[in-house]
Amino acid sequence: MHRFRITELNEGAFQLRGQERDHLVRVLRLRPGQELLGFDNSGREWLARVEKIDEDCVTCSILAVREPQVEARLQAYLVIGLTKGEKMEWVIQKGTELGMAGLLPLRAGRSVLRLEGKKAAERTERWRKIAVEAAKQSRRVIEPTIAPVSHWQEIKRLLPEETQCLIAYEGETSRRLLAVMEELDPVKPVAVIIGPEGGFEEAEVAWAEQSLKALPVSLGSRILRAETAALAALTLVLGYGGDLG
């Protein structure tokens, strides 16, 4: 059954506007009387029926409401250095499917991709649309947050309060991610910081340790690409939290 992000929720009905309305009418060609699912990032999902199609919105009558238990119990975030090509898009799509709570694109020292101003805003908007579509496809009821492209000093402000940070670093050889997870508070959010193609500079790791209280961790004995490391780390964190595997 087709799923849509609700634009406006009222008693007994909701409306779909903008891209959601256009997708329903022009792409899927749904008609009054057909049923669909709506969600609004509250954790709930509504079974509804199309009642009226106007030029600016679609009105749907609510048939039932439910709270599907599909969201991860452990809030897991990715902070990842800007990567070139479509790698970030791939991480956002697959990370959303896996259950990440959010992603923060980071201007790291060795990032090949440089995004500033209007270009950064446009790319962020594209990444958010990818997250929305991936959330629909994976039947999630809360979309992950995609933060604006940020500097190191902005990380703490953009993550939830009391987030526990880990930083994947090839220079760390003794502490594995899963072993460090045992030391963390299981009810507080966890963010894993992943470097760009060239990895992190030593000074960046030192700053994260001091300013974010980030714990350097190893993902194994092999060097992973940035996008592989991000999804491997996310899978390990969510698996440890009991939401995968």
C-alpha positions in Angstrom: 0.0 0.0 0.0 1.3 3.4 -0.9 2.6 5.6 1.9 2.7 9.4 2.2 4.0 12.0 4.6 1.1 13.9 6.0 1.1 17.7 5.4 -1.7 18.6 7.7 -3.6 16.5 10.3 -7.1 17.2 11.4 -9.8 15.4 13.4 -10.9 12.5 11.2 -8.9 13.5 8.1 -5.5 14.7 6.8 -4.2 16.6 3.8 -1.4 16.0 1.4 0.1 19.0 -0.3 3.1 19.9 -2.6 5.2 16.9 -3.7 3.1 14.4 -1.8 -0.1 15.6 -3.5 1.6 15.7 -7.0 3.0 12.2 -6.5 -0.4 10.8 -5.6 -2.2 12.4 -8.5 0.3 12.5 -11.3 2.5 9.5 -10.7 0.4 7.0 -8.9 -2.9 8.3 -10.3 -4.9 7.4 -7.2 -8.6 8.2 -7.2 -11.2 8.9 -4.6 -12.1 5.7 -2.7 -8.7 4.2 -2.8 -6.8 3.5 0.4 -3.3 4.6 1.5 -1.1 5.0 4.6 0.0 8.3 6.0 2.6 9.2 8.7 3.7 12.4 10.3 7.0 11.6 12.1 5.2 11.2 15.4 5.6 7.4 15.5 2.0 6.8 14.4 0.6 5.7 11.1 -2.9 6.2 9.6 -4.9 4.0 7.3 -7.0 6.4 5.2 -9.1 6.7 2.1 -8.8 9.3 -0.6 -11.9 11.5 -0.4 -11.3 14.7 -2.4 -8.6 15.8 -4.9 -8.2 19.5 -5.3 -5.6 21.6 -7.3 -3.6 22.3 -4.2 -4.2 19.3 -1.9 -5.7 15.8 -1.5 -8.0 15.2 1.5 -8.0 11.7 3.0 -10.5 10.4 5.6 -8.9 8.4 8.5 -10.0 4.8 8.9 -7.6 3.6 11.6 -4.6 4.7 13.5 -1.7 2.5 14.8 1.7 2.7 16.3 3.9 0.2 14.4 7.1 -0.8 16.4 9.5 -0.2 13.5 11.9 2.4 14.9 15.1 1.5 16.6 15.1 1.6 20.3 18.7 3.0 20.4 19.1 6.3 18.7 22.1 5.9 16.4 23.6 8.8 14.5 26.2 9.0 11.8 28.6 12.0 11.5 30.5 11.5 8.2 33.1 13.5 6.4 31.9 14.9 3.1 32.6 12.3 0.4 32.6 12.8 -3.4 30.3 11.3 -6.0 27.1 9.7 -4.8 28.5 8.0 -1.7 26.7 10.3 0.7 23.4 9.6 -1.0 24.0 5.9 -0.8 24.9 6.1 3.0 21.7 8.2 3.6 19.5 5.8 1.8 20.9 2.6 3.3 21.3 4.2 6.7 17.7 5.1 6.7 16.7 1.6 5.8 18.8 0.2 8.6 17.2 2.6 11.2 19.6 5.5 11.8 18.1 8.4 13.7 20.0 11.0 11.8 23.1 12.0 9.8 25.4 15.0 10.0 27.6 15.8 7.0 31.0 17.1 8.2 33.5 19.4 6.6 36.6 17.3 7.5 40.2 18.4 6.7 40.7 15.7 4.1 37.3 15.9 2.4 37.7 16.2 -1.3 34.2 17.5 -1.7 33.9 21.2 -0.7 30.4 22.5 -0.2 29.6 26.0 0.9 26.6 28.5 0.8 23.9 27.8 -1.7 25.5 24.6 -3.0 25.6 23.2 0.5 21.9 24.1 1.1 20.9 22.5 -2.2 22.8 19.3 -1.6 21.3 19.1 1.9 17.8 19.4 0.5 18.5 16.7 -1.9 19.8 14.4 0.8 16.7 15.1 2.9 14.4 14.0 0.0 16.4 10.8 -0.3 15.9 10.1 3.4 12.1 10.8 3.0 11.8 8.3 0.2 13.9 5.7 1.9 11.7 6.1 5.1 8.6 5.5 3.0 10.1 2.4 1.3 11.3 0.8 4.5 7.9 1.5 6.2 9.4 3.8 8.9 7.2 6.2 10.7 9.9 8.7 11.7 12.3 10.1 9.1 16.0 10.5 10.1 17.1 14.1 10.5 19.7 15.2 7.9 21.7 18.1 9.4 23.1 20.9 7.3 26.7 20.6 6.2 28.7 21.5 9.3 32.1 22.2 10.9 33.5 20.3 13.8 32.5 23.0 16.3 28.8 22.5 15.4 28.6 18.8 16.0 27.7 19.0 19.7 24.9 21.5 19.1 23.4 19.5 16.2 23.3 16.2 18.1 20.8 15.4 21.0 21.9 16.3 24.4 24.0 13.6 26.2 24.9 11.9 22.9 27.8 9.5 23.4 30.4 9.8 20.6 32.6 7.3 19.0 35.2 8.1 16.3 36.3 5.4 13.9 40.1 5.8 13.5 42.6 3.6 11.7 45.2 4.6 14.2 43.2 2.9 17.0 44.2 -0.8 17.1 43.1 -2.1 20.5 39.6 -0.9 21.2 36.9 -2.4 18.9 33.6 -0.7 18.5 31.5 -3.5 20.1 33.8 -3.7 23.1 33.4 0.0 23.7 29.7 -0.2 23.3 29.6 -2.2 26.6 31.0 0.9 28.4 28.2 3.2 27.2 24.9 4.1 28.7 22.4 1.9 26.8 19.6 4.5 26.9 21.5 7.5 25.6 22.0 8.3 21.9 25.2 7.1 20.2 26.9 8.9 17.3 29.7 7.3 15.3 32.0 9.8 13.5 33.4 8.5 10.2 36.1 10.1 8.1 36.1 11.0 4.4 38.1 9.2 1.7 41.4 10.2 3.2 40.5 9.5 6.8 40.9 11.9 9.7 43.9 14.0 10.6 45.4 13.3 14.0 44.5 16.8 15.2 40.8 16.1 14.3 40.8 12.9 16.4 42.5 14.7 19.3 39.9 17.5 19.1 37.0 15.1 19.1 38.4 13.3 22.1 38.8 16.5 24.0 35.7 18.5 22.9 33.2 15.8 22.3 34.6 13.2 24.7 34.6 10.9 21.7 36.2 7.4 22.1 38.4 6.3 19.2 37.4 2.8 18.0 38.5 0.3 15.5 36.2 -1.3 12.9 38.6 -4.2 12.3 42.0 -4.9 10.8 41.1 -3.9 7.2 40.9 -0.4 5.8 37.3 0.3 4.8 36.0 2.9 2.3 34.1 5.8 4.0 30.7 4.6 2.9 31.4 1.0 4.0 32.7 2.1 7.3 29.6 4.2 8.0 27.2 1.4 7.3 29.3 -1.2 9.1 29.5 0.9 12.2 25.8 1.7 12.1 24.9 -2.0 11.8 27.2 -2.9 14.7 25.6 -0.2 16.9 22.1 -1.0 16.1 22.8 -4.7 16.4 24.3 -4.2 19.8 21.1 -2.3 20.7 19.0 -5.3 19.7 17.4 -3.8 16.6 19.3 -5.8 13.9 20.4 -9.4 13.7 
